[in-house]
Amino acid sequence: MSQVTVPKAQAMATRLTNNILAGSGAAAVMECGMFNDRNAPIIAFNDVFHRQGGLTYGGLCTDQTDVNGNISIDPEFVDAAGGNFHLQPTSRAIDAGINAGAPDVDVDGDPRPLDGNGDGLPQVDLGADEVFAVDNTAPVIYLDKAEQTGTRTRRQSWPDP
């Protein structure tokens, strides 16, 4: 094991941003104060979720839910048990991150940020994957019009654009 010592003049707080941390069992999902770090990290725009309702934060980390953009909700992975950690289209982790400092591509090589919730604003998703935009465009329906006048029928159609 190696150790890195940072002089106090150069010390910077560890930052955790735009992550999904999901856990289960007796331990807290995020335990701060390990590895001889006496300072709690700066925690912003993360989803820290305990699948069984247990502790989300422990050690030096106080509960950061609803602080600095942090949430604690089921991230709604497609199939976590099967190893598919992509987000379902209904996940509240979509467009819940902060663009500043986020990578330009996600784990699949897709560009980020994208507008994943269809509000017209590209915003990074929490976690490693960016969800493609939802198309909320109202469908266009084309109708044929027929009018009956006496014994004659007049038809009118509008072509698809």
PATORVEX-240415 format. One record per residue: residue number from 1; residue in one letter; x, y, z of N, C-alpha, C, O in turn. Coordinates in Angstrom, 1 decimal. Example, Ala and Ser with C-alpha at 12.3 -4.5 7.8 and 13.67 -1.06 7.14 Angstrom:
2
 num residu   n.xx   n.yy   n.zz  ca.xx  ca.yy  ca.zz   c.xx   c.yy   c.zz   o.xx   o.yy   o.zz
   1      A   13.2   -5.7    7.8   12.3   -4.5    7.8   13.2   -3.3    7.8   14.2   -3.3    8.5
   2      S   12.8   -2.2    7.1   13.7   -1.1    7.1   12.9    0.0    7.9   13.4    1.1    8.0
***
This chain:
161
 num residu   n.xx   n.yy   n.zz  ca.xx  ca.yy  ca.zz   c.xx   c.yy   c.zz   o.xx   o.yy   o.zz
   1      M    0.8   -1.2    0.0    0.0    0.0    0.0    0.9    1.2    0.0    1.9    1.3    0.8
   2      S    0.6    2.2   -0.8    1.3    3.4   -0.9    0.5    4.6   -0.3   -0.7    4.5   -0.2
   3      Q    1.2    5.6    0.1    0.5    6.7    0.8    0.9    8.0    0.1    2.1    8.2   -0.2
   4      V    0.0    8.9   -0.2    0.3   10.2   -0.7    0.0   11.3    0.3   -1.1   11.3    0.9
   5      T    1.0   12.1    0.6    0.8   13.2    1.5    0.8   14.5    0.8    1.6   14.8    0.0
   6      V   -0.3   15.3    1.0   -0.5   16.5    0.3   -0.3   17.6    1.4   -1.0   17.7    2.4
   7      P    0.7   18.5    1.2    0.8   19.6    2.2   -0.4   20.4    2.3   -1.2   20.6    1.3
   8      K   -0.7   21.0    3.5   -1.9   21.7    3.8   -2.1   22.8    2.8   -3.2   23.1    2.4
   9      A   -1.1   23.5    2.4   -1.2   24.6    1.4   -1.8   24.2    0.1   -2.4   25.0   -0.6
  10      Q   -1.6   22.9   -0.3   -2.0   22.4   -1.5   -3.3   21.5   -1.4   -3.8   21.0   -2.4
  11      A   -3.7   21.3   -0.2   -4.8   20.4    0.0   -6.1   20.9   -0.6   -6.4   22.1   -0.6
  12      M   -6.8   20.0   -1.3   -8.1   20.3   -1.9   -9.1   19.3   -1.5   -8.7   18.1   -1.3
  13      A  -10.3   19.7   -1.3  -11.3   18.7   -0.9  -11.7   17.8   -2.1  -11.7   18.2   -3.2
  14      T  -11.9   16.6   -1.7  -12.3   15.6   -2.7  -13.7   15.9   -3.2  -14.6   16.3   -2.3
  15      R  -14.0   15.8   -4.5  -15.3   16.2   -5.0  -16.0   14.9   -5.6  -15.3   14.2   -6.3
  16      L  -17.2   14.7   -5.3  -18.0   13.6   -5.9  -19.2   14.3   -6.6  -20.0   14.9   -5.9
  17      T  -19.2   14.2   -7.9  -20.2   14.9   -8.7  -20.8   14.0   -9.8  -20.0   13.2  -10.4
  18      N  -22.1   14.0  -10.0  -22.8   13.3  -11.0  -22.7   11.8  -11.0  -22.6   11.1  -12.0
  19      N  -22.7   11.2   -9.8  -22.6    9.8   -9.6  -24.0    9.2   -9.1  -24.8    9.8   -8.6
  20      I  -24.1    7.9   -9.3  -25.1    7.1   -8.7  -24.4    6.1   -7.8  -23.6    5.3   -8.3
  21      L  -24.7    6.1   -6.5  -24.1    5.2   -5.6  -25.3    4.4   -4.9  -26.0    5.0   -4.2
  22      A  -25.4    3.2   -5.3  -26.5    2.3   -4.8  -25.9    1.2   -4.0  -25.0    0.5   -4.4
  23      G  -26.5    0.9   -2.8  -26.0   -0.2   -2.0  -27.1   -0.9   -1.3  -28.3   -0.5   -1.4
  24      S  -26.7   -1.9   -0.5  -27.6   -2.7    0.3  -26.8   -3.3    1.5  -25.6   -3.2    1.4
  25      G  -27.4   -3.9    2.4  -26.7   -4.5    3.6  -26.6   -3.5    4.7  -27.3   -2.5    4.8
  26      A  -25.8   -3.9    5.7  -25.7   -3.1    7.0  -24.9   -1.8    6.9  -25.2   -0.9    7.6
  27      A  -23.9   -1.8    6.0  -23.1   -0.6    5.9  -23.7    0.6    5.2  -24.6    0.4    4.4
  28      A  -23.3    1.8    5.5  -23.8    2.9    4.8  -23.3    2.9    3.4  -22.2    2.3    3.1
  29      V  -24.1    3.4    2.4  -23.7    3.4    1.0  -22.4    4.2    0.8  -21.5    3.8    0.1
  30      M  -22.3    5.4    1.5  -21.2    6.3    1.4  -20.6    6.5    2.8  -21.3    7.1    3.7
  31      E  -19.5    6.0    3.1  -18.8    6.1    4.3  -17.6    7.1    4.2  -16.7    6.8    3.5
  32      C  -17.6    8.2    4.9  -16.6    9.2    4.7  -15.6    9.1    5.9  -16.1    8.8    7.1
  33      G  -14.4    9.4    5.7  -13.4    9.4    6.8  -12.4    8.2    6.7  -11.5    8.1    7.5
  34      M  -12.6    7.4    5.6  -11.7    6.3    5.4  -10.4    6.8    4.7  -10.3    8.0    4.3
  35      F   -9.4    6.0    4.7   -8.1    6.3    4.1   -7.4    7.5    4.7   -6.7    8.3    4.0
  36      N   -7.6    7.7    6.0   -6.9    8.8    6.7   -7.4   10.2    6.3   -6.7   11.2    6.6
  37      D   -8.5   10.3    5.6   -9.0   11.7    5.2   -9.9   12.1    6.3  -10.9   11.5    6.5
  38      R   -9.5   13.2    6.9  -10.3   13.8    8.0  -11.3   14.8    7.5  -12.1   15.3    8.4
  39      N  -11.4   15.0    6.3  -12.3   16.0    5.7  -13.4   15.3    4.9  -13.1   14.4    4.1
  40      A  -14.6   15.7    5.1  -15.7   15.1    4.3  -15.6   15.7    2.9  -15.2   16.9    2.7
  41      P  -15.9   14.9    1.9  -15.8   15.4    0.5  -16.9   16.4    0.2  -17.9   16.4    0.9
  42      I  -16.7   17.1   -0.9  -17.8   17.9   -1.4  -18.7   17.0   -2.3  -18.2   16.5   -3.3
  43      I  -19.9   16.9   -1.9  -20.8   16.0   -2.5  -21.9   16.8   -3.2  -22.7   17.4   -2.5
  44      A  -22.0   16.7   -4.5  -23.0   17.5   -5.2  -23.5   16.7   -6.5  -22.7   16.1   -7.2
  45      F  -24.8   16.8   -6.7  -25.5   16.2   -7.8  -25.2   14.7   -7.9  -24.6   14.2   -8.9
  46      N  -25.5   14.0   -6.9  -25.4   12.5   -6.8  -26.7   11.9   -6.4  -27.5   12.5   -5.7
  47      D  -26.9   10.6   -6.7  -27.9    9.8   -6.2  -27.3    8.8   -5.3  -26.7    7.9   -5.8
  48      V  -27.5    8.9   -4.0  -27.0    8.0   -3.0  -28.2    7.2   -2.4  -29.0    7.8   -1.7
  49      F  -28.3    5.9   -2.8  -29.6    5.2   -2.5  -29.3    3.9   -1.9  -28.4    3.1   -2.4
  50      H  -30.0    3.5   -0.8  -29.8    2.2   -0.1  -31.1    1.4   -0.5  -32.2    1.8   -0.2
  51      R  -30.8    0.3   -1.2  -31.9   -0.5   -1.7  -32.8   -1.1   -0.6  -34.0   -1.4   -0.9
  52      Q  -32.3   -1.2    0.6  -33.1   -1.8    1.7  -33.5   -0.8    2.7  -34.0   -1.2    3.8
  53      G  -33.4    0.5    2.4  -33.8    1.5    3.3  -32.8    1.8    4.5  -33.2    2.5    5.4
  54      G  -31.6    1.3    4.4  -30.6    1.5    5.4  -29.9    2.8    5.3  -30.4    3.7    4.6
  55      L  -28.8    3.0    5.9  -28.0    4.2    5.9  -27.5    4.5    4.6  -27.0    3.7    3.9
  56      T  -27.6    5.8    4.2  -27.0    6.2    2.9  -25.7    6.9    3.2  -24.7    6.7    2.4
  57      Y  -25.5    7.6    4.2  -24.3    8.3    4.6  -23.8    7.9    5.9  -24.6    7.6    6.8
  58      G  -22.5    7.8    6.1  -21.9    7.5    7.4  -20.6    8.1    7.6  -20.0    8.7    6.7
  59      G  -20.0    8.0    8.8  -18.7    8.6    9.1  -18.8   10.1    9.2  -19.7   10.6    9.8
  60      L  -17.9   10.7    8.5  -17.9   12.2    8.5  -19.0   12.8    7.6  -19.2   14.0    7.6
  61      C  -19.6   12.0    6.7  -20.6   12.5    5.8  -21.9   12.6    6.5  -22.5   11.6    6.9
  62      T  -22.4   13.8    6.5  -23.8   13.9    7.0  -24.7   13.7    5.8  -24.3   13.7    4.7
  63      D  -26.0   13.4    6.1  -26.9   13.2    5.0  -27.0   14.4    4.1  -27.3   15.5    4.5
  64      Q  -26.7   14.2    2.8  -26.7   15.2    1.8  -27.9   15.2    0.9  -28.0   16.0   -0.1
  65      T  -28.9   14.4    1.2  -30.1   14.4    0.4  -30.8   15.7    0.4  -31.0   16.3    1.4
  66      D  -31.2   16.2   -0.8  -31.8   17.5   -1.0  -30.9   18.7   -0.8  -31.3   19.8   -0.5
  67      V  -29.6   18.4   -0.7  -28.6   19.5   -0.6  -27.7   19.4   -1.8  -27.2   18.4   -2.2
  68      N  -27.4   20.6   -2.4  -26.4   20.7   -3.5  -26.8   19.7   -4.7  -25.9   19.2   -5.4
  69      G  -28.1   19.6   -5.0  -28.6   18.8   -6.1  -28.5   17.3   -5.8  -28.8   16.5   -6.8
  70      N  -28.2   16.8   -4.6  -28.2   15.4   -4.3  -29.6   14.8   -4.1  -30.5   15.5   -3.5
  71      I  -29.8   13.6   -4.5  -31.1   12.9   -4.3  -30.8   11.6   -3.7  -29.7   11.1   -3.6
  72      S  -31.9   10.9   -3.2  -31.8    9.5   -2.7  -33.0    8.8   -3.2  -34.0    8.7   -2.4
  73      I  -33.0    8.3   -4.4  -34.1    7.6   -5.0  -33.6    6.4   -5.7  -32.5    6.3   -6.1
  74      D  -34.5    5.5   -6.0  -34.2    4.3   -6.8  -33.8    4.8   -8.2  -34.6    5.5   -8.8
  75      P  -32.6    4.6   -8.7  -32.2    5.1  -10.0  -32.9    4.5  -11.1  -32.8    5.0  -12.3
  76      E  -33.6    3.4  -10.9  -34.3    2.7  -12.0  -33.4    2.2  -13.1  -33.6    2.6  -14.2
  77      F  -32.5    1.4  -12.7  -31.6    0.7  -13.7  -32.5   -0.2  -14.6  -33.5   -0.7  -14.1
  78      V  -32.0   -0.4  -15.8  -32.8   -1.3  -16.7  -32.8   -2.7  -16.1  -33.8   -3.4  -16.0
  79      D  -31.6   -3.3  -15.7  -31.5   -4.6  -15.1  -30.3   -4.7  -14.3  -29.3   -5.3  -14.8
  80      A  -30.3   -4.2  -13.1  -29.1   -4.2  -12.2  -28.6   -5.6  -12.0  -27.4   -5.9  -12.0
  81      A  -29.5   -6.5  -11.7  -29.2   -7.9  -11.4  -28.4   -8.6  -12.6  -27.6   -9.4  -12.4
  82      G  -28.8   -8.2  -13.8  -28.2   -8.7  -15.0  -27.0   -7.9  -15.5  -26.4   -8.2  -16.5
  83      G  -26.6   -6.8  -14.7  -25.5   -6.0  -15.1  -25.7   -4.9  -16.0  -24.8   -4.2  -16.5
  84      N  -27.0   -4.6  -16.3  -27.4   -3.5  -17.2  -27.7   -2.3  -16.3  -28.8   -2.1  -15.8
  85      F  -26.8   -1.4  -16.2  -26.9   -0.2  -15.4  -27.3    1.1  -16.1  -27.1    2.2  -15.7
  86      H  -27.9    0.9  -17.3  -28.5    2.0  -18.1  -29.7    2.4  -17.3  -30.4    1.6  -16.7
  87      L  -30.1    3.7  -17.5  -31.3    4.2  -16.8  -32.5    3.9  -17.6  -32.5    4.0  -18.9
  88      Q  -33.6    3.6  -17.0  -34.9    3.5  -17.6  -35.4    4.9  -18.0  -35.0    5.9  -17.3
  89      P  -36.2    5.1  -19.0  -36.7    6.4  -19.4  -37.4    7.2  -18.3  -37.5    8.4  -18.4
  90      T  -37.9    6.5  -17.3  -38.7    7.2  -16.2  -37.8    7.6  -15.0  -38.3    8.1  -14.1
  91      S  -36.5    7.3  -15.1  -35.6    7.6  -14.0  -35.5    9.1  -13.7  -35.4    9.9  -14.6
  92      R  -35.6    9.4  -12.4  -35.4   10.8  -12.0  -33.9   11.2  -12.0  -33.6   12.4  -11.7
  93      A  -33.0   10.3  -12.3  -31.6   10.6  -12.4  -31.3   11.2  -13.8  -30.2   11.7  -14.0
  94      I  -32.2   11.2  -14.7  -32.1   11.7  -16.0  -32.1   13.2  -15.9  -33.0   13.8  -15.3
  95      D  -31.1   13.9  -16.6  -31.0   15.3  -16.6  -30.9   15.9  -15.2  -31.4   17.1  -14.9
  96      A  -30.4   15.2  -14.2  -30.3   15.7  -12.8  -28.9   16.1  -12.4  -28.7   16.4  -11.3
  97      G  -28.0   16.0  -13.3  -26.6   16.3  -13.0  -26.3   17.8  -13.3  -27.1   18.6  -13.6
  98      I  -25.0   18.1  -13.2  -24.5   19.4  -13.5  -23.5   19.3  -14.7  -22.6   18.4  -14.6
  99      N  -23.6   20.1  -15.7  -22.8   20.0  -16.9  -21.3   20.4  -16.7  -20.5   19.8  -17.3
 100      A  -21.1   21.3  -15.8  -19.7   21.8  -15.5  -18.8   20.6  -15.1  -19.1   20.0  -14.0
 101      G  -17.8   20.4  -15.8  -16.8   19.3  -15.4  -17.2   17.9  -15.8  -16.4   17.0  -15.6
 102      A  -18.3   17.7  -16.4  -18.8   16.4  -16.8  -18.0   16.0  -18.1  -17.7   16.9  -18.9
 103      P  -17.7   14.7  -18.3  -17.1   14.3  -19.5  -17.9   14.6  -20.7  -19.2   14.6  -20.6
 104      D  -17.3   14.7  -21.9  -18.0   15.0  -23.1  -18.7   13.7  -23.7  -19.6   13.9  -24.5
 105      V  -18.3   12.5  -23.3  -19.0   11.3  -23.7  -19.3   10.4  -22.5  -18.6   10.5  -21.5
 106      D  -20.2    9.5  -22.7  -20.6    8.6  -21.6  -19.8    7.3  -21.7  -19.0    7.2  -22.6
 107      V  -20.2    6.4  -20.9  -19.5    5.1  -20.8  -19.6    4.3  -22.2  -18.8    3.5  -22.5
 108      D  -20.7    4.6  -22.9  -20.9    3.9  -24.2  -20.3    4.7  -25.4  -20.4    4.3  -26.5
 109      G  -19.7    5.9  -25.1  -19.1    6.7  -26.2  -20.2    7.7  -26.7  -19.9    8.4  -27.7
 110      D  -21.4    7.7  -26.2  -22.4    8.7  -26.6  -22.1   10.1  -26.1  -21.5   10.2  -25.0
 111      P  -22.5   11.1  -26.9  -22.2   12.5  -26.4  -23.0   12.8  -25.2  -24.1   12.3  -25.0
 112      R  -22.4   13.7  -24.4  -23.2   14.3  -23.3  -22.8   15.8  -23.2  -21.7   16.1  -23.5
 113      P  -23.7   16.6  -22.8  -25.0   16.3  -22.3  -26.0   16.2  -23.4  -25.8   16.8  -24.5
 114      L  -27.1   15.5  -23.1  -28.2   15.4  -24.0  -29.5   15.8  -23.3  -29.5   15.9  -22.1
 115      D  -30.5   16.1  -24.0  -31.8   16.4  -23.4  -32.6   15.1  -23.2  -33.3   14.6  -24.1
 116      G  -32.4   14.5  -22.1  -33.0   13.1  -21.8  -34.4   13.2  -21.4  -35.1   12.2  -21.5
 117      N  -34.9   14.3  -20.9  -36.3   14.4  -20.4  -37.2   15.2  -21.4  -38.4   15.4  -21.0
 118      G  -36.7   15.6  -22.5  -37.6   16.3  -23.5  -38.0   17.7  -23.2  -39.0   18.2  -23.7
 119      D  -37.3   18.4  -22.2  -37.7   19.8  -21.9  -36.9   20.8  -22.8  -37.1   22.0  -22.6
 120      G  -36.1   20.3  -23.7  -35.4   21.2  -24.6  -34.1   21.7  -24.1  -33.4   22.5  -24.8
 121      L  -33.7   21.3  -22.9  -32.4   21.7  -22.3  -31.5   20.5  -22.1  -31.8   19.6  -21.4
 122      P  -30.3   20.5  -22.8  -29.4   19.4  -22.6  -28.7   19.5  -21.2  -28.2   20.5  -20.8
 123      Q  -28.9   18.5  -20.4  -28.4   18.4  -19.0  -27.8   17.0  -18.8  -28.5   16.0  -19.2
 124      V  -26.7   16.8  -18.2  -26.1   15.5  -18.0  -27.0   14.7  -17.0  -27.6   15.3  -16.1
 125      D  -26.9   13.4  -17.2  -27.6   12.5  -16.3  -26.7   12.1  -15.2  -25.5   12.2  -15.3
 126      L  -27.2   11.7  -14.1  -26.4   11.1  -13.0  -25.9    9.8  -13.4  -26.6    9.0  -14.1
 127      G  -24.7    9.4  -13.1  -24.2    8.1  -13.4  -23.3    8.2  -14.7  -23.1    9.3  -15.2
 128      A  -22.9    7.0  -15.1  -21.9    6.9  -16.2  -22.6    6.9  -17.6  -21.9    7.1  -18.6
 129      D  -23.9    6.8  -17.7  -24.6    6.7  -19.0  -25.5    7.8  -19.2  -26.1    8.3  -18.3
 130      E  -25.5    8.3  -20.4  -26.4    9.4  -20.8  -27.6    8.8  -21.6  -27.4    8.1  -22.6
 131      V  -28.8    9.1  -21.2  -30.0    8.6  -21.8  -30.4    9.6  -23.0  -30.3   10.8  -22.9
 132      F  -30.7    9.0  -24.2  -31.1    9.7  -25.3  -32.4   10.4  -25.1  -33.2   10.0  -24.3
 133      A  -32.6   11.5  -25.8  -33.8   12.4  -25.6  -35.0   11.6  -25.9  -35.1   10.8  -26.7
 134      V  -36.0   12.0  -25.1  -37.4   11.4  -25.3  -38.1   12.3  -26.3  -38.0   13.6  -26.2
 135      D  -38.7   11.8  -27.3  -39.4   12.6  -28.3  -40.8   12.9  -27.8  -41.7   12.0  -27.8
 136      N  -41.1   14.1  -27.3  -42.4   14.5  -26.8  -43.2   15.3  -27.9  -44.2   15.9  -27.5
 137      T  -42.7   15.2  -29.1  -43.4   15.9  -30.2  -44.8   15.3  -30.4  -44.9   14.1  -30.5
 138      A  -45.8   16.1  -30.4  -47.2   15.6  -30.7  -47.3   15.0  -32.1  -46.7   15.6  -33.0
 139      P  -47.9   13.9  -32.2  -48.0   13.3  -33.5  -48.9   14.2  -34.4  -49.8   14.8  -34.0
 140      V  -48.6   14.1  -35.7  -49.4   14.8  -36.7  -50.2   13.8  -37.4  -49.7   12.8  -37.9
 141      I  -51.5   14.0  -37.5  -52.5   13.1  -38.1  -53.0   13.8  -39.3  -53.5   14.9  -39.3
 142      Y  -53.0   13.0  -40.4  -53.5   13.5  -41.7  -54.8   12.8  -42.0  -55.0   11.6  -41.8
 143      L  -55.8   13.6  -42.4  -57.1   13.1  -42.6  -57.6   13.3  -44.0  -57.1   14.3  -44.7
 144      D  -58.4   12.5  -44.5  -59.1   12.7  -45.8  -60.5   13.3  -45.5  -61.1   12.9  -44.5
 145      K  -60.9   14.2  -46.3  -62.2   14.9  -46.0  -63.1   14.5  -47.2  -62.8   14.5  -48.4
 146      A  -64.3   14.0  -46.8  -65.3   13.7  -47.8  -66.6   14.4  -47.5  -67.1   14.4  -46.4
 147      E  -67.2   15.0  -48.5  -68.4   15.7  -48.4  -69.5   15.2  -49.3  -69.2   14.9  -50.5
 148      Q  -70.6   14.9  -48.8  -71.7   14.4  -49.7  -72.7   15.5  -50.0  -73.2   16.1  -49.0
 149      T  -72.9   15.8  -51.2  -73.8   16.8  -51.7  -74.7   16.2  -52.7  -74.4   15.9  -53.8
 150      G  -75.9   15.9  -52.2  -76.9   15.2  -53.1  -76.4   13.9  -53.5  -76.1   13.0  -52.7
 151      T  -76.2   13.7  -54.8  -75.7   12.4  -55.3  -74.1   12.4  -55.6  -73.6   11.4  -56.0
 152      R  -73.5   13.6  -55.3  -72.1   13.7  -55.6  -71.3   13.6  -54.3  -71.7   14.1  -53.2
 153      T  -70.1   13.0  -54.3  -69.2   13.0  -53.2  -67.9   13.7  -53.6  -67.3   13.4  -54.6
 154      R  -67.6   14.7  -52.8  -66.3   15.4  -53.1  -65.3   15.0  -52.0  -65.5   15.1  -50.8
 155      R  -64.1   14.6  -52.5  -63.1   14.1  -51.6  -61.9   15.1  -51.7  -61.5   15.6  -52.7
 156      Q  -61.3   15.3  -50.5  -60.1   16.1  -50.5  -59.1   15.4  -49.5  -59.5   15.0  -48.4
 157      S  -57.8   15.3  -49.9  -56.8   14.7  -49.1  -55.6   15.7  -49.0  -55.4   16.5  -49.9
 158      W  -54.9   15.6  -47.9  -53.7   16.4  -47.7  -52.5   15.4  -47.6  -52.6   14.4  -46.9
 159      P  -51.5   15.6  -48.4  -50.4   14.6  -48.5  -49.5   14.8  -47.2  -49.5   15.9  -46.6
 160      D  -48.8   13.8  -46.9  -47.8   13.9  -45.8  -46.8   14.9  -46.2  -46.4   15.0  -47.4
 161      P  -46.3   15.7  -45.3  -45.3   16.8  -45.7  -44.0   16.2  -46.1  -43.1   16.9  -46.4
***
